[in-house]
Amino acid sequence: MKSPSSDKETSLREISVDEIYSFISDFPALLWRIEIQKARIEFLNDNTMVSPGIDGTLLMKSVSYRNSVILPEGMSLFDNFMESIKEAKSAATVFRVKNRKGELTWLKLTGTVNRKDPRYYYGFLLNVDDTIAIIKGNPGMDLELELMIEDAENPMLIIHYETLRIVKANAPAKKLLAISESDFEEFPFGKFCHDLMKQPLDTIIKALPLERGWSGKLSFQSKNGKKHLQAQTRLRYLVHNNEQLIRFSLQQTEISEQKKQIIASPDSVELGKLEKQLAPLSDIKEILSLCMESPLINNHYDAILFSDVQIRKNIVTVYWAGDPFKRMSQASTFSYKGTIAEDINRYALDYLVVDDTQDSIKPIDWALFVPHGIRSYFAMPFYSRSVLKTVLILCSTEPSGFDSKQPTEFQPLLETVNHAVRSWRRHLR
């Protein structure tokens, strides 16, 4: 008996290559694909004039051209779509453009990663003026908000900024939170947030009009309280029809579980000694130096780094202990973009291992590790109220220095160091 998938493959094989090329050529939109890592775009047909006076190829490639034609309220939507490409996430957005004659046009961008070859992201740029004309006849439909979230595979919601009332939710969000549109008025979004999240979320939301966006882990629960969820969450501040709104995008959603029990370290006696020695210290340089002197680190690794992450300021401040970094100033600052912290936040990583920095394409590896002879490292993040604040990094001057190790081997040690870091932060306050 044939499976449904085999039937689908058979029917696809019956379409000739010429027919597929004809479809691509005649499709009434600009088709494109992007090689994600190289950030290289190819256009698959010649339908470049997506509307009178608007060149779709320039719109996709040129920042200056986008700035000249996309209406200001649409720029953040376009930028957010481009970020989804970097993260290989399915996405869709709708926005308006204006040509040199001042004529306005609605355009829609939709795309997804190629599951068979995930190096590539495929999509199209489409004129949706005809769709606008049809749906404008429906007074209960806000087209722009609907199109902003409808095609996304991950849960997405539009929330009113001041009341936290849910304005729109796509099908995955309704399923995840066990809600329907009739619940939007009765259940403000705050009721879906875990109790421990309400205060930090309130702080995040208050800062959104200035920050424009936020990304990090948040905890939620379904309407019936049966599901407790944790998700990498992206917030985007919007102004639409003179109303302040927030777009919530939930990614890598999983049912939250109790914290895994930490496997006891065979060096528990040394760990207890280190904890007692760190307890009275409040100077970060002394804390890291003492850690470096401990047999738990000194006998195995060449350096330890503490990255103080300040996402809102777009900086990471690095403190160190260990001979490889003796020529580097303490509290050296780096842009948050391109750092280990950004990768951990973007991909919701529990830890990060780099086997050989000289094979890396991350900017921070060439700015921080390679110049000081570090060939491999292990990095673990620590959060405060679900906001990434600390990354602790063990470094080796040998490649593949952490190849045979398990994360549980480092967790007790680094949690002890993080406890001392938190004491240092309290002392600063």
N, C-alpha and C positions, 0 to 999 in steps of 0.2 A: 504493500500500500504506500502510495506516495505521500510524503508530508506536504503541508501547505507551502512550506518554503521551497520545496523542490518544484512544485507547480508554478510558483512565481518565477523561479529561475528559468524554467522551460519557456514560459510565456515571454520573458525578456529576451531569450535567445532567438525567438522568432522575429524580433524587430531587427531589421538590417542596420548596418552601420550607417548607410546612406540616409535611412529614415531618421536615425538619431541625430546625425549632423544637420539634417533639414529642420528638425524640431528646434535644435539649439539656435540655428540661424534665424528662424522665424519667431522664436519666443518673444513676446512683446515686452521684454525687459532686458536690461544689461546683465548678462551672466558673467560671473567672475570666480576665480579661486585664488586663495592666498596660501603660500607656503609659510606656515606659522613661524618657524624658527628663523628663517631668513627674511621675514617680513617682505616677501616679494609677491606682487600681484600679477595675475594674467587675466586677460579678458577673453571670454570664450565665444563671443559673437560681436557683431558690429553695431549693435543697437545703442550707440554711445549717447545720442541726443535723447535723454530720458524725458525731456520736456522742451518746449521752444526756448532756445537760448541757454540751455543748461547742459554742459558736457559731463556725462557721468564718469568718464575716465579721470578727468581732472578732479571731480568731486571726491573720488575714492583715493587719489594719490596726493593731491596738493593741499597742504594746510592753508596756504594763503588764498587759494581759490574757494575753499570751504568757508573761510571767514568772510569772503566777499558775497556769497550767495545764500548761505543758510541764515535764517532769521535767528536772532540772539537766543531766544528761548529753546531753539532746537540744537544748539551746539553741544550742550551737556548730554543730550540724548545720543547724538552721533558719536561723541567721545566714549560714552559708555558702551556703545555697540563695538567700537574698535578694541576696547579693553576685553570684551567677551571673546573676541577673536584670539587675542593673546592667550586667554585661558582655555581655549578650545571649547567654549560653552555655546550651545544653541542660543540664538538671540533674534529679536525683531524690534524695530522701532519705526516710528513715523514722524516726519518733520516737514516744515515748509521751507521752500527756497524762493528767491526773487531774482528774476533775470534783469538785464540792463534796462528793459523797458518798464520795470516796476511791476511786472505781472507775477502773481503768486501761483505756486504749484505745490501740491502735496506729493511727497515721495515716501516710499517705504523700503527699508532695508531688512532683509531676512537672510539668515545663514546658519550653517551647522557644519560640524567637523565631519570629514569622510571617515566612517567607521572602519572601512577596509584599509584605508591608508591615512592614519590620523595626522600625518604631516600636513595635510591640506584641509583648508576650510573653504567650503563652497557657499555661494550665495547669489542673490540677485538684487538689483536696484530697480524699482518699479514705480511708474507714475500711477497714483491711486486717486486722481481727480474724479474719475467716473464712480468709484466706490463712495467717495465723499458725497457726491450728488445724490446717490441712492439713499444713503443712510441719514442724510440731513432731514429726510422726510419723517424720521422716527424721533420724536421729541424726547423719548426716554433714553436715548443712546448718546453717550459722549464718545464720538468716534476716535478722537485722538488718544484718550485714555484707554479705550478698548484695544486699539491697535498696538499700543505701547507694551501690552503684556500678553496678548492673546496667543501668540505663536511660541512663546517661551516654554521649553520643556520643564524647567524648574519652577517651583512655586514663586509667584510674584503677586504683590498687592500694592494698591495705591491707597495711602492713608492721609486723612485730613490732618494738617500740621498741628492745629490748636486743640482739636477735640479728640484726636486719634481715632476718629470714626473711620471704618473701612469704606472706601468709595468704590473700589473695583478689586476683584480677585480673579485670577485665572483658574482653570480647572484643577491643575495640580495643587494650588494653594487651598482651594475649597476641600479637596479630598484630604489633604494633610491635616488641616485644622478642624475637619468635620463641621464645616459651616456651609450655609447657603446664602443667597443674596438677601433673603428675608431676615437673616441674623445680623446684617450689617449695622442696623440702627441699634439693636438691642445689645450687641456685644462689641463694645469698643476694642480696639486692638490691644489695649493695655491688659485686658482680661486673658489674653493668650500668652502673655509674657510670664515667665517664671518669676516668683516673688523676689528672688535675689537679683533679678535683672531690672526690676522696675526703676530703682534709683539710678544705676549707671545709664540705663536707656534714656531716662529723663535728662541727664547731663549731656548725653550724645545729641539728643534731639534739639536741645536749647542751642547747641553750637552749630547746628546744620546750616542756618542761613549764612553764616560766615564761612564755614568750612566747605559747604556745597555738597560734600559727600563723606561717607565713613564706611570702613570695612573692618570686620572682625567677627568673633564667635559670640553668638547669643543663644540663650535657652528659652524654649517656648513650651506650651502645652496645648493640647486640642481643647475644643469647647467642652467636651464631656470629661476632660481631665484624665482620660485613660492613656493618652500618649504624652510622654515627656520627651522633648526633642531638643537637639542641639544642631545648629546650622551655622556655616560660614555665611555671614549676612552682609549684604551691601546696601547701603542707604544712599539715596540721591534726592536732594532738595529740588523741588520744582515750583514754579509759579504758573498756574494755568487758569485762564479766565478770571484773573485777579484773586485767585485762591491759592494759599500756600499748601503744598502737598508734599508727601514723601513717598518715593517708590522703594518698597522693600523687595529685595531679591534674595531668596534663600537657596543656598547651594550646599552640596555635600551634606544633605540633611541625614541625620541618623538618630535612632532612638537612644536617648541618654541612658547610661548605665552607671552603677556605682563605680567609683574609682577603683581601678585594678589594684589588688594588693601588691605592694612592692616586694619583690623577692629579696630575702635577706642577703646581705653581702657577706662573703667570707671574711672580709676585713672589718667586721662590725666593731671590734675593739678599737681599731685605729679611727674609725668613723666617730665613735663616742668621744675619743680624745679630742679630735678636731672640733667637734661640736662645742665642747666645754671651753676650748681655747678661743673659739670665735665669739663666744657669748658676750664678753665685755668690750669687744672692739666696735668702733663706730667710724673708723677711717677706712675708705675703700681700698687704698693702697696697702695698708697693713693687713686687711682681710685677705686680699689676693696673694700677698707675699707669704702669709702663714699657710694658705692653702697649697701654694707651690712647694713649700718646705715639707708638707706632709708626705709620708711614704706612699699614700694613696695616689698622688699625682707625680711627685718627683721621681719615683722609681719607674714610671711608665710613660710619662708624657713630657714634652719640652716646654709647654707654656699653657697658661689658662687666660682666657679673655672674658670680660664682662661687657656686654653691649647694653647700654642704657637707651632704650627705644622711646623716642618721642615722636609719634606718628603725626600729631597735629602740627608740630614744628618742622616736620620733614627732615629730622636729623637723628642720627645714631651716634652716641658718644661712647668711645671705647676706652676701657681701662685694662691693664695687663699685668702679668707677672711671668717671668721666665726670660732666659738669656736672649732668645731670638729677637725680642722686641726692645732690647735695652737702649736702642738708638731712637725709639719712637717716644714722643711726648705722651704722658698720661692725659686722659680726657681729650684725645684726638677725635674730631668730629667728621662724620661722613654723611652724605645725603642718604635719606631712607630708601630712595629708589635705587634698585640694583643691589641691595644688601641681603644678607641671610634673613633678616627679620621680614623683609618684604616677601621673599619666597615662602617663608613659613606661614605668613598671614594669607597670602594668595592661594596657596594649595592646602591650607589647614594641616600642616605637617606636625606630627608629634616630635620629630627630631629630623636632623639633616646630617648626612655623611657625605663628605667629598673625599674621594680616594686619591685624586691627584690634582692639585690646584693648577698645574701647568696644562691640564687638558680642559680646564673650565672656560666658559664664556661669560661667567658672572663678573661684572665690573669690580665688585668688592674683592674678589679673589686676587685680581691683578693689582688692586690698589693697596690691599692690606696684607695678604698672606704671602704671595710670591716674592715681593721685595724683601721679606724678612726670613726667607728660606723655609716657610711652612709648606709642606707638600700634601698633608692630609689633615682633616679635622672632623670632630663630632660636635654638633650644636644642638642644644635643647632649649625650648622656649618656656617661659613662665609668665603667667597672666595675673593681673589684678582687676577683679570685677570684669572678667572676660576681655579685657584690653591687654594686648601684648605689651609688656613693659621691660622684660629682661630676656636676653639670650646669653647663655653661658656656653663657652666653647673650649674644648680641650684640643690642643694642637700637637702635631708631630712633624718633625723634619724629615720623616720617611714617608714615601708613598704607601697607600693602603695600610696605614697604621691602625685602622679600626676595622679591618676587613673581617676578622673572625669574631668580633664582639657583638653582643646583644645589647639593645638599649637599656634593659633592666640592670645591666652591670654598672651603668653610669648614674642611674636615677637616684639611688640613695645619696651618693656623694654630691651630686649637683643640687639636690633639694636642700641638703645641709648648707651648701654655699649660698643658695638663694635665700635661705632664712637669714643669713648674715647680711645679705644685700638689702633685704627688707628692713632690717634694723638700721642700716646706714641711711636708708631713705627716711625713716622715722626721725632719725637724729637731725637730718637736714631740715625737716619741717619744723 
